[in-house]
Amino acid sequence: MIAAYPTHRIDSVSAALGIHLIVYCAVGAGLAFGLYALLQPSRTPNSGLAVYKPPPAAVVTYAKRSTATTGAEPIAPVEQPIAPVPLGDPEPVTTGRSTPEPELKPTITAPPSRTAKRPNREVRMDIPRRRGAACIPGYDSSGAQTRPCG
């Protein structure tokens, strides 16, 4: 009776693992090829002006290059005489500064009279007084205050 069964049976756990491995590899390969296809540059033809259609009211005229077909004389460019530019005053010599130096004018001041009050020339400087060091209270590791300020 035992001889009728095959000696090597496929275990259901190893078969399930093999099927999962094959499916995961197939999905990974599909994603890799899809990503490769998405990273390729797209190639579209640029038709340029061949597709352009001007608006219906647009008038386009082209200059004629040959006069044999029209019989008209070619248009000669009109040459304008070049007038000489009059030279102005020469530029002033500069000191290299962005603003000119102010002109110093002599100033005449009246001598001080003996009856006029003299201004108070006393200079007073207010020096702020330093306070003592700031008080920093002490705390322990639990957050309780151990040393009061003051």
C-alpha positions in Angstrom: 0.0 0.0 0.0 2.7 2.4 0.8 4.5 1.5 -2.5 1.7 3.2 -4.5 2.6 6.7 -3.3 5.5 8.5 -4.8 8.6 8.7 -2.7 9.1 12.5 -3.3 6.1 14.7 -2.8 6.2 18.5 -3.4 5.6 20.3 -0.2 2.8 22.8 -0.4 4.8 25.5 1.5 7.8 25.4 -0.9 5.4 25.5 -3.9 3.7 28.6 -2.5 7.0 30.3 -1.9 8.1 29.5 -5.4 5.0 30.9 -7.0 5.2 34.1 -5.0 8.9 34.5 -6.0 8.0 34.1 -9.7 5.1 36.6 -9.4 7.3 39.2 -7.5 10.1 38.9 -10.1 7.6 39.3 -13.0 6.1 42.5 -11.3 9.6 43.9 -10.6 10.7 43.3 -14.2 7.5 44.9 -15.6 8.1 48.0 -13.4 11.7 48.2 -14.4 10.9 48.1 -18.2 8.0 50.5 -17.7 10.3 53.0 -15.9 12.9 52.6 -18.6 10.4 53.4 -21.3 9.2 56.5 -19.4 12.7 57.8 -19.1 13.4 57.7 -22.8 13.1 61.2 -24.5 10.0 61.7 -26.7 10.5 62.4 -30.3 7.9 64.5 -32.0 8.4 66.2 -35.4 8.5 70.0 -35.4 6.6 71.2 -38.5 7.4 74.9 -37.8 5.8 77.4 -40.2 4.4 74.7 -42.5 1.3 74.4 -40.3 0.8 78.1 -39.6 -2.3 79.6 -41.0 -2.5 83.4 -40.8 -5.7 85.1 -39.8 -8.1 85.8 -42.7 -7.4 89.6 -42.7 -3.7 89.3 -42.8 -1.9 90.7 -45.9 1.5 89.3 -46.7 3.6 90.8 -49.4 7.0 89.7 -50.3 9.7 91.9 -51.9 10.4 91.0 -55.5 14.0 90.0 -56.1 13.9 90.0 -59.9 12.6 92.8 -62.0 12.4 90.6 -65.2 8.9 89.4 -64.3 7.4 92.7 -63.4 9.2 95.0 -65.8 9.7 97.7 -63.1 13.0 99.3 -62.3 14.7 98.2 -59.2 14.5 100.5 -56.3 17.8 102.0 -55.5 18.6 102.8 -51.9 18.6 106.5 -51.2 22.0 107.6 -49.8 21.8 110.3 -47.2 24.7 112.6 -46.9 26.5 112.2 -43.6 26.8 115.6 -41.8 29.8 116.1 -39.5 28.9 116.3 -35.8 30.0 119.6 -34.3 32.4 119.3 -31.6 31.3 120.7 -28.3 33.3 122.1 -25.4 36.0 119.7 -24.1 35.0 117.8 -21.0 36.3 119.4 -17.8 39.1 117.8 -15.9 37.8 115.8 -13.0 39.3 114.9 -9.6 38.0 111.4 -9.8 35.3 112.0 -7.2 31.6 111.6 -7.7 30.8 115.1 -6.3 32.6 118.3 -7.0 34.5 120.0 -4.2 32.5 123.0 -2.8 33.9 126.4 -3.4 35.1 128.0 -0.2 33.9 131.6 0.2 35.4 133.8 2.9 32.9 134.6 5.7 33.1 137.7 7.7 31.9 137.4 11.3 31.3 140.2 13.7 33.5 140.3 16.8 31.7 139.1 19.9 30.3 141.9 21.9 31.1 142.2 25.6 27.5 142.6 26.6 26.3 139.4 24.9 25.8 136.3 27.1 28.2 133.5 26.7 26.7 130.1 26.0 27.0 127.5 28.7 29.9 125.3 27.8 29.6 122.9 30.6 29.5 119.3 29.4 27.7 116.8 31.5 27.9 113.1 30.8 25.3 110.8 32.3 26.9 107.4 33.0 24.4 104.7 33.9 25.1 103.0 37.2 25.6 99.3 37.0 23.4 97.1 39.0 24.5 94.0 40.7 24.5 90.7 38.9 21.1 89.3 38.0 19.7 86.9 40.5 19.3 83.4 39.2 17.3 81.0 41.4 18.5 77.5 41.9 16.5 74.4 40.8 17.0 70.7 41.4 16.5 67.9 38.9 12.8 67.5 39.7 12.2 71.2 38.8 11.6 72.4 42.4 13.2 75.7 43.4 16.0 75.1 45.9 17.5 78.5 46.2 15.3 81.6 46.1 16.3 84.8 44.4 16.8 87.8 46.7 
